[in-house]
Amino acid sequence: MDLFYGEQAECHHCHGSFNFNDQVVRRNSRLVEAIFHNDGLYNIDGRGGYPFPNRGLYEVTQKPEDMGAFRAPSLRNVALTAPYMHDGSAATLEEVIEQYARGGRTTAAEPHAGDGRMSPYRSSLIGRIRLAEQDKQDLVSFLDSLTDETLLTAPQLSNPWKQ
């Protein structure tokens, strides 16, 4: 938890609300901010390109700076929601943490080859993080603690249309 909420791993900047995302809208608020982030997954053309047709907010705005920008998902029950990232490209939480520790992802295989760390649109919140192996394991343990397996089998939540 200290790593998650601290400035070393900096997870809380995108996953800091009670839902472990950054999409909280307060009742009676006049300001609704929709925050999107490019986390350095792709850079297929050397100019920050993401694979069509899953290019994030860019698909709506057609603004280059929105290329690869997605909203941070909730981390509640995250241990049950693999695969991870917007395109399912990370199979495990360990892979996700390793990717963020590197400050993005480098892909050697075509057709998505490129160094996402060098994307001009990568969020300033995504940077290389120095984490020891124990730190990475501790982060996975904390993320696992956000999962409530009893929720999956709770009878009162099983069928909302049942008479």
Z-matrix of the N, CA and C atoms (Angstrom, degrees):
N
C 1 1.441
C 2 1.532 1 109.85
N 3 1.327 2 116.83 1 -38.10
C 4 1.463 3 119.82 2 179.34
C 5 1.527 4 110.79 3 -62.22
N 6 1.322 5 116.80 4 -41.29
C 7 1.469 6 120.15 5 177.15
C 8 1.522 7 111.18 6 -64.93
N 9 1.310 8 116.86 7 -45.61
C 10 1.464 9 122.71 8 -177.42
C 11 1.526 10 110.87 9 -58.96
N 12 1.333 11 116.80 10 -46.37
C 13 1.462 12 121.37 11 -176.97
C 14 1.526 13 113.48 12 -91.15
N 15 1.308 14 117.24 13 -4.72
C 16 1.458 15 120.55 14 -177.68
C 17 1.514 16 112.94 15 -92.17
N 18 1.318 17 115.25 16 174.09
C 19 1.457 18 121.39 17 -177.97
C 20 1.528 19 113.22 18 -82.39
N 21 1.322 20 117.65 19 -6.94
C 22 1.467 21 118.71 20 177.61
C 23 1.527 22 110.41 21 -73.22
N 24 1.309 23 117.95 22 -54.91
C 25 1.469 24 121.00 23 -179.54
C 26 1.530 25 111.38 24 -89.62
N 27 1.323 26 117.14 25 -30.38
C 28 1.465 27 123.52 26 173.81
C 29 1.531 28 115.27 27 61.94
N 30 1.300 29 118.43 28 24.38
C 31 1.471 30 121.81 29 -179.65
C 32 1.529 31 111.92 30 -61.23
N 33 1.331 32 115.91 31 -33.79
C 34 1.463 33 121.28 32 -173.97
C 35 1.529 34 113.68 33 -63.93
N 36 1.316 35 118.55 34 -19.55
C 37 1.461 36 119.09 35 -179.65
C 38 1.526 37 111.70 36 -63.01
N 39 1.309 38 117.16 37 -34.16
C 40 1.476 39 121.21 38 179.47
C 41 1.527 40 112.60 39 -107.41
N 42 1.321 41 117.21 40 -19.13
C 43 1.464 42 121.55 41 -176.05
C 44 1.530 43 110.65 42 -128.28
N 45 1.326 44 117.93 43 45.82
C 46 1.449 45 120.91 44 -171.10
C 47 1.512 46 117.58 45 -102.13
N 48 1.318 47 118.89 46 -7.45
C 49 1.460 48 119.32 47 -177.96
C 50 1.527 49 110.95 48 -81.93
N 51 1.324 50 115.91 49 -179.80
C 52 1.469 51 119.45 50 178.81
C 53 1.526 52 111.80 51 -64.04
N 54 1.317 53 117.57 52 -19.62
C 55 1.468 54 120.91 53 174.72
C 56 1.526 55 111.81 54 -96.18
N 57 1.313 56 116.43 55 5.97
C 58 1.460 57 122.14 56 -178.90
C 59 1.527 58 111.37 57 57.38
N 60 1.323 59 115.39 58 42.20
C 61 1.463 60 123.29 59 170.84
C 62 1.521 61 106.64 60 -142.50
N 63 1.311 62 117.87 61 -169.29
C 64 1.468 63 119.90 62 177.77
C 65 1.527 64 110.56 63 -123.85
N 66 1.328 65 115.06 64 37.69
C 67 1.456 66 120.04 65 -172.68
C 68 1.527 67 112.68 66 -119.12
N 69 1.297 68 117.55 67 32.32
C 70 1.450 69 120.99 68 -177.67
C 71 1.526 70 109.64 69 -81.12
N 72 1.319 71 115.70 70 129.61
C 73 1.455 72 121.96 71 174.60
C 74 1.524 73 106.63 72 -114.71
N 75 1.295 74 116.24 73 122.57
C 76 1.462 75 121.54 74 -179.21
C 77 1.528 76 110.51 75 -83.75
N 78 1.304 77 116.50 76 142.19
C 79 1.457 78 122.21 77 177.69
C 80 1.526 79 109.77 78 -57.83
N 81 1.310 80 116.12 79 138.77
C 82 1.464 81 123.83 80 179.80
C 83 1.529 82 113.52 81 66.35
N 84 1.309 83 117.39 82 15.15
C 85 1.453 84 120.05 83 178.38
C 86 1.524 85 109.84 84 -78.97
N 87 1.301 86 115.99 85 136.28
C 88 1.458 87 120.27 86 175.98
C 89 1.520 88 111.05 87 -88.85
N 90 1.301 89 115.84 88 -19.28
C 91 1.455 90 120.90 89 -178.76
C 92 1.523 91 108.92 90 -106.00
N 93 1.307 92 115.93 91 117.18
C 94 1.460 93 121.07 92 175.75
C 95 1.520 94 106.01 93 -116.97
N 96 1.312 95 114.83 94 113.28
C 97 1.447 96 120.03 95 -177.23
C 98 1.531 97 108.88 96 -105.34
N 99 1.310 98 115.80 97 121.82
C 100 1.460 99 121.03 98 175.21
C 101 1.523 100 106.97 99 -99.51
N 102 1.303 101 116.03 100 113.23
C 103 1.458 102 121.31 101 -174.48
C 104 1.527 103 109.34 102 -101.18
N 105 1.316 104 115.73 103 131.22
C 106 1.454 105 122.56 104 179.16
C 107 1.529 106 108.39 105 -125.86
N 108 1.337 107 115.40 106 147.66
C 109 1.463 108 120.80 107 -176.91
C 110 1.527 109 110.29 108 -134.12
N 111 1.303 110 115.83 109 142.08
C 112 1.466 111 122.13 110 168.62
C 113 1.518 112 105.33 111 -102.63
N 114 1.339 113 116.46 112 116.10
C 115 1.464 114 119.11 113 -175.70
C 116 1.519 115 114.00 114 -101.14
N 117 1.315 116 116.50 115 24.84
C 118 1.458 117 120.37 116 170.02
C 119 1.513 118 114.99 117 70.14
N 120 1.327 119 117.37 118 36.29
C 121 1.467 120 119.93 119 178.51
C 122 1.522 121 112.38 120 -77.72
N 123 1.308 122 116.77 121 -39.77
C 124 1.463 123 120.78 122 -173.82
C 125 1.522 124 111.87 123 -132.74
N 126 1.315 125 113.91 124 159.59
C 127 1.460 126 123.92 125 172.56
C 128 1.524 127 105.51 126 -163.79
N 129 1.326 128 116.00 127 60.09
C 130 1.464 129 121.19 128 -166.92
C 131 1.526 130 114.13 129 -71.16
N 132 1.310 131 117.84 130 -16.85
C 133 1.461 132 119.81 131 -179.51
C 134 1.522 133 112.94 132 -117.88
N 135 1.335 134 116.53 133 7.30
C 136 1.455 135 120.28 134 -177.28
C 137 1.519 136 113.23 135 77.08
N 138 1.329 137 116.97 136 1.09
C 139 1.475 138 122.08 137 179.86
C 140 1.527 139 110.97 138 -124.32
N 141 1.352 140 116.94 139 19.35
C 142 1.461 141 121.35 140 176.89
C 143 1.514 142 114.71 141 93.49
N 144 1.332 143 118.01 142 8.44
C 145 1.460 144 122.13 143 -175.79
C 146 1.522 145 114.31 144 -65.00
N 147 1.320 146 114.55 145 143.61
C 148 1.464 147 123.71 146 174.48
C 149 1.516 148 108.07 147 -113.49
N 150 1.335 149 117.79 148 156.31
C 151 1.465 150 120.52 149 -179.47
C 152 1.531 151 112.42 150 -65.70
N 153 1.305 152 116.16 151 133.61
C 154 1.463 153 122.40 152 174.19
C 155 1.520 154 107.94 153 -70.26
N 156 1.313 155 120.54 154 141.37
C 157 1.459 156 130.16 155 6.09
C 158 1.520 157 112.90 156 -103.90
N 159 1.300 158 118.57 157 21.08
C 160 1.460 159 121.72 158 -172.97
C 161 1.522 160 109.81 159 -111.85
N 162 1.342 161 115.84 160 68.07
C 163 1.463 162 121.45 161 -173.37
C 164 1.521 163 113.45 162 -108.48
N 165 1.332 164 115.84 163 18.05
C 166 1.458 165 119.55 164 174.65
C 167 1.509 166 113.78 165 76.96
N 168 1.312 167 115.48 166 -148.77
C 169 1.458 168 122.30 167 -177.30
C 170 1.526 169 111.69 168 -57.83
N 171 1.313 170 117.16 169 -26.14
C 172 1.459 171 121.97 170 178.55
C 173 1.528 172 111.87 171 -54.62
N 174 1.324 173 117.26 172 -33.95
C 175 1.470 174 121.42 173 -179.85
C 176 1.529 175 111.73 174 -60.09
N 177 1.334 176 116.48 175 -25.91
C 178 1.462 177 121.31 176 -179.75
C 179 1.525 178 111.49 177 -95.37
N 180 1.333 179 116.42 178 -45.76
C 181 1.464 180 119.93 179 -171.93
C 182 1.526 181 114.06 180 -90.86
N 183 1.326 182 116.73 181 -26.79
C 184 1.467 183 123.18 182 -173.27
C 185 1.530 184 112.28 183 61.22
N 186 1.330 185 117.03 184 20.09
C 187 1.460 186 121.48 185 176.37
C 188 1.528 187 108.11 186 -90.38
N 189 1.317 188 118.79 187 127.41
C 190 1.468 189 120.43 188 -178.74
C 191 1.527 190 113.67 189 -52.71
N 192 1.325 191 117.62 190 -37.98
C 193 1.467 192 120.23 191 -177.57
C 194 1.522 193 112.89 192 -68.07
N 195 1.327 194 117.77 193 -11.56
C 196 1.463 195 121.75 194 177.60
C 197 1.532 196 112.73 195 -94.62
N 198 1.324 197 116.94 196 2.58
C 199 1.464 198 121.18 197 178.77
C 200 1.526 199 109.77 198 -61.05
N 201 1.318 200 116.64 199 126.27
C 202 1.457 201 121.74 200 177.07
C 203 1.512 202 114.92 201 72.95
N 204 1.321 203 117.52 202 13.09
C 205 1.468 204 120.47 203 -178.82
C 206 1.526 205 110.00 204 -91.43
N 207 1.323 206 115.43 205 122.92
C 208 1.466 207 123.25 206 -179.39
C 209 1.521 208 108.54 207 -130.39
N 210 1.318 209 116.25 208 159.82
C 211 1.457 210 120.72 209 175.00
C 212 1.526 211 109.27 210 -81.04
N 213 1.304 212 116.22 211 147.51
C 214 1.466 213 120.91 212 178.14
C 215 1.525 214 108.57 213 -74.67
N 216 1.323 215 117.93 214 124.42
C 217 1.461 216 120.05 215 179.92
C 218 1.524 217 111.47 216 -76.61
N 219 1.308 218 115.18 217 161.80
C 220 1.458 219 120.55 218 173.66
C 221 1.525 220 109.52 219 -64.59
N 222 1.305 221 115.61 220 147.00
C 223 1.466 222 120.20 221 175.50
C 224 1.523 223 112.03 222 -100.35
N 225 1.325 224 117.10 223 4.58
C 226 1.466 225 118.76 224 175.92
C 227 1.525 226 108.77 225 -64.21
N 228 1.323 227 116.01 226 132.29
C 229 1.466 228 123.82 227 -177.99
C 230 1.533 229 112.16 228 59.32
N 231 1.322 230 116.48 229 29.53
C 232 1.463 231 121.38 230 -175.27
C 233 1.531 232 112.86 231 -61.29
N 234 1.315 233 118.87 232 -29.22
C 235 1.466 234 120.21 233 -179.83
C 236 1.530 235 111.89 234 -66.11
N 237 1.335 236 116.46 235 -14.91
C 238 1.467 237 120.93 236 -177.90
C 239 1.519 238 113.33 237 -103.04
N 240 1.317 239 118.23 238 2.81
C 241 1.461 240 120.02 239 -170.84
C 242 1.519 241 114.90 240 -113.58
N 243 1.316 242 117.83 241 19.04
C 244 1.474 243 120.38 242 177.44
C 245 1.531 244 108.99 243 -64.22
N 246 1.304 245 118.23 244 151.97
C 247 1.455 246 128.60 245 -0.03
C 248 1.524 247 111.36 246 -77.30
N 249 1.332 248 115.07 247 166.64
C 250 1.457 249 121.60 248 -170.90
C 251 1.526 250 112.24 249 -110.10
N 252 1.308 251 115.20 250 172.41
C 253 1.459 252 127.57 251 -175.95
C 254 1.533 253 108.34 252 76.89
N 255 1.303 254 116.52 253 167.98
C 256 1.466 255 120.69 254 -173.98
C 257 1.518 256 112.43 255 -62.44
N 258 1.324 257 116.07 256 -24.25
C 259 1.468 258 120.24 257 -175.57
C 260 1.526 259 113.51 258 -114.48
N 261 1.331 260 117.02 259 9.94
C 262 1.460 261 120.19 260 179.41
C 263 1.519 262 113.68 261 70.20
N 264 1.317 263 117.90 262 21.82
C 265 1.462 264 121.00 263 -173.79
C 266 1.529 265 114.36 264 -81.64
N 267 1.316 266 118.81 265 -7.99
C 268 1.470 267 121.71 266 175.94
C 269 1.528 268 107.91 267 -113.97
N 270 1.305 269 116.29 268 120.91
C 271 1.465 270 121.17 269 -174.74
C 272 1.522 271 113.26 270 -79.46
N 273 1.335 272 117.26 271 -27.86
C 274 1.464 273 120.39 272 -174.24
C 275 1.528 274 110.88 273 -134.12
N 276 1.323 275 115.19 274 162.44
C 277 1.464 276 119.76 275 174.88
C 278 1.527 277 110.38 276 -64.29
N 279 1.316 278 116.94 277 -33.10
C 280 1.461 279 120.45 278 176.99
C 281 1.529 280 110.86 279 -59.86
N 282 1.339 281 116.78 280 -41.77
C 283 1.466 282 120.38 281 177.83
C 284 1.522 283 111.53 282 -63.60
N 285 1.314 284 116.81 283 -40.69
C 286 1.464 285 121.34 284 179.23
C 287 1.524 286 110.02 285 -62.01
N 288 1.327 287 116.38 286 -48.07
C 289 1.465 288 120.44 287 -178.89
C 290 1.522 289 110.44 288 -63.61
N 291 1.310 290 117.36 289 -41.27
C 292 1.470 291 120.67 290 178.33
C 293 1.528 292 110.80 291 -62.31
N 294 1.307 293 116.76 292 -40.90
C 295 1.463 294 120.97 293 178.88
C 296 1.529 295 110.92 294 -62.05
N 297 1.339 296 116.50 295 -45.98
C 298 1.463 297 119.19 296 178.81
C 299 1.522 298 111.36 297 -67.40
N 300 1.323 299 118.07 298 -34.74
C 301 1.463 300 121.11 299 177.74
C 302 1.525 301 110.91 300 -62.10
N 303 1.332 302 117.08 301 -33.36
C 304 1.468 303 121.63 302 178.51
C 305 1.526 304 112.37 303 -81.74
N 306 1.333 305 117.94 304 -10.14
C 307 1.455 306 120.80 305 -179.58
C 308 1.513 307 113.24 306 82.55
N 309 1.320 308 116.94 307 20.65
C 310 1.465 309 122.45 308 -178.97
C 311 1.510 310 109.81 309 138.35
N 312 1.326 311 115.60 310 -172.20
C 313 1.460 312 119.37 311 -175.52
C 314 1.514 313 110.63 312 -124.24
N 315 1.321 314 115.06 313 140.22
C 316 1.455 315 122.42 314 172.47
C 317 1.521 316 107.50 315 -106.68
N 318 1.319 317 115.98 316 127.43
C 319 1.455 318 121.53 317 -179.55
C 320 1.522 319 108.64 318 -117.83
N 321 1.332 320 116.44 319 123.90
C 322 1.463 321 120.69 320 -178.86
C 323 1.522 322 112.35 321 -92.51
N 324 1.335 323 116.99 322 -26.75
C 325 1.463 324 120.34 323 -173.82
C 326 1.527 325 111.90 324 -81.06
N 327 1.318 326 115.11 325 135.73
C 328 1.466 327 120.78 326 172.96
C 329 1.514 328 108.58 327 -71.94
N 330 1.274 329 122.89 328 152.85
C 331 1.467 330 126.15 329 7.20
C 332 1.526 331 113.07 330 -91.80
N 333 1.334 332 118.16 331 9.06
C 334 1.466 333 120.44 332 -175.24
C 335 1.519 334 112.76 333 -108.58
N 336 1.329 335 117.30 334 22.24
C 337 1.460 336 120.88 335 -178.18
C 338 1.519 337 110.76 336 -61.82
N 339 1.331 338 114.97 337 138.48
C 340 1.460 339 120.80 338 177.09
C 341 1.516 340 110.45 339 159.21
N 342 1.312 341 115.19 340 169.46
C 343 1.455 342 121.75 341 -179.27
C 344 1.524 343 108.84 342 -112.14
N 345 1.340 344 115.64 343 99.17
C 346 1.450 345 121.35 344 -179.07
C 347 1.514 346 113.38 345 -61.14
N 348 1.325 347 116.88 346 -23.18
C 349 1.464 348 120.60 347 178.43
C 350 1.520 349 111.46 348 -65.07
N 351 1.341 350 116.50 349 -22.30
C 352 1.456 351 121.43 350 -177.82
C 353 1.529 352 112.48 351 -97.98
N 354 1.311 353 117.24 352 5.92
C 355 1.466 354 120.10 353 -179.85
C 356 1.525 355 110.40 354 -62.68
N 357 1.332 356 117.29 355 132.32
C 358 1.463 357 119.18 356 177.32
C 359 1.527 358 112.61 357 -68.12
N 360 1.322 359 117.44 358 -11.97
C 361 1.466 360 121.73 359 -177.86
C 362 1.524 361 112.97 360 -104.26
N 363 1.318 362 117.53 361 -0.17
C 364 1.461 363 120.89 362 179.05
C 365 1.525 364 109.15 363 -59.03
N 366 1.318 365 116.42 364 134.48
C 367 1.461 366 122.33 365 -179.28
C 368 1.519 367 110.82 366 -60.27
N 369 1.322 368 115.69 367 142.53
C 370 1.464 369 120.05 368 176.69
C 371 1.531 370 111.49 369 -66.57
N 372 1.337 371 117.33 370 -13.80
C 373 1.462 372 121.06 371 176.59
C 374 1.527 373 111.89 372 -77.34
N 375 1.319 374 116.83 373 -15.15
C 376 1.460 375 121.60 374 -178.57
C 377 1.520 376 108.10 375 -100.35
N 378 1.289 377 116.05 376 112.61
C 379 1.464 378 121.17 377 178.74
C 380 1.506 379 109.20 378 -148.63
N 381 1.292 380 115.70 379 165.07
C 382 1.465 381 120.11 380 -179.83
C 383 1.534 382 110.00 381 -58.58
N 384 1.320 383 115.74 382 132.89
C 385 1.464 384 122.06 383 -178.58
C 386 1.531 385 108.14 384 -120.58
N 387 1.287 386 116.33 385 128.36
C 388 1.467 387 119.77 386 177.76
C 389 1.524 388 108.90 387 -85.96
N 390 1.330 389 114.57 388 109.18
C 391 1.461 390 120.67 389 179.51
C 392 1.517 391 109.17 390 -128.17
N 393 1.320 392 115.82 391 129.82
C 394 1.455 393 120.77 392 172.76
C 395 1.535 394 107.66 393 -73.03
N 396 1.311 395 116.38 394 162.91
C 397 1.475 396 119.94 395 179.09
C 398 1.523 397 110.89 396 -57.42
N 399 1.335 398 117.07 397 -38.96
C 400 1.463 399 120.28 398 178.63
C 401 1.526 400 110.55 399 -64.90
N 402 1.325 401 118.13 400 -37.42
C 403 1.467 402 121.76 401 176.57
C 404 1.527 403 110.47 402 -60.13
N 405 1.324 404 116.29 403 -43.71
C 406 1.465 405 120.90 404 179.67
C 407 1.531 406 110.58 405 -63.10
N 408 1.324 407 116.35 406 -43.19
C 409 1.461 408 120.33 407 177.89
C 410 1.528 409 110.87 408 -64.14
N 411 1.329 410 116.13 409 -39.12
C 412 1.461 411 120.17 410 178.70
C 413 1.533 412 111.11 411 -64.49
N 414 1.325 413 117.26 412 -40.01
C 415 1.467 414 120.37 413 177.21
C 416 1.525 415 111.06 414 -63.48
N 417 1.318 416 117.58 415 -42.68
C 418 1.469 417 120.31 416 177.52
C 419 1.526 418 109.79 417 -62.16
N 420 1.316 419 117.61 418 -41.47
C 421 1.471 420 120.62 419 178.44
C 422 1.522 421 110.93 420 -62.04
N 423 1.326 422 116.85 421 -42.11
C 424 1.461 423 119.51 422 177.98
C 425 1.530 424 110.32 423 -63.55
N 426 1.324 425 117.18 424 -45.40
C 427 1.464 426 120.41 425 178.80
C 428 1.523 427 111.03 426 -61.20
N 429 1.320 428 117.20 427 -39.82
C 430 1.471 429 120.58 428 176.82
C 431 1.525 430 111.05 429 -60.91
N 432 1.338 431 116.85 430 -32.07
C 433 1.466 432 120.07 431 -179.16
C 434 1.531 433 112.16 432 -69.97
N 435 1.320 434 118.13 433 -12.90
C 436 1.466 435 122.20 434 178.34
C 437 1.526 436 111.76 435 -85.26
N 438 1.313 437 116.46 436 3.17
C 439 1.459 438 121.77 437 -177.83
C 440 1.520 439 110.62 438 -103.99
N 441 1.328 440 115.62 439 131.05
C 442 1.460 441 123.20 440 179.34
C 443 1.526 442 108.62 441 -114.03
N 444 1.312 443 116.30 442 93.91
C 445 1.464 444 121.15 443 -177.67
C 446 1.530 445 112.08 444 -65.20
N 447 1.347 446 118.37 445 -26.64
C 448 1.466 447 120.13 446 -179.46
C 449 1.527 448 111.15 447 -67.23
N 450 1.311 449 116.83 448 -24.68
C 451 1.459 450 121.47 449 177.76
C 452 1.531 451 111.17 450 -59.99
N 453 1.310 452 116.86 451 -32.80
C 454 1.467 453 121.62 452 -176.77
C 455 1.518 454 113.21 453 -68.26
N 456 1.317 455 116.66 454 -27.01
C 457 1.465 456 120.12 455 -175.38
C 458 1.527 457 113.19 456 -118.58
N 459 1.319 458 117.73 457 11.07
C 460 1.469 459 120.76 458 -179.49
C 461 1.530 460 109.87 459 -67.80
N 462 1.322 461 118.62 460 117.28
C 463 1.466 462 121.32 461 -176.73
C 464 1.529 463 113.34 462 -56.75
N 465 1.316 464 118.01 463 -37.29
C 466 1.461 465 120.31 464 -178.21
C 467 1.536 466 112.22 465 -68.12
N 468 1.316 467 117.78 466 -13.64
C 469 1.456 468 121.06 467 178.99
C 470 1.527 469 113.64 468 -109.12
N 471 1.301 470 116.32 469 3.76
C 472 1.475 471 119.83 470 -171.22
C 473 1.515 472 114.45 471 -77.13
N 474 1.337 473 118.28 472 -39.24
C 475 1.462 474 119.88 473 -176.86
C 476 1.544 475 109.63 474 -145.29
N 477 1.325 476 117.47 475 98.70
C 478 1.455 477 118.75 476 -176.91
C 479 1.539 478 113.43 477 -70.07
N 480 1.317 479 118.80 478 -13.99
C 481 1.471 480 121.89 479 -178.58
C 482 1.511 481 113.09 480 -99.65
N 483 1.317 482 116.38 481 -2.09
C 484 1.457 483 120.33 482 -178.65
C 485 1.523 484 110.76 483 -66.76
N 486 1.309 485 116.91 484 135.08
C 487 1.478 486 121.87 485 -179.16
C 488 1.514 487 110.39 486 -84.67
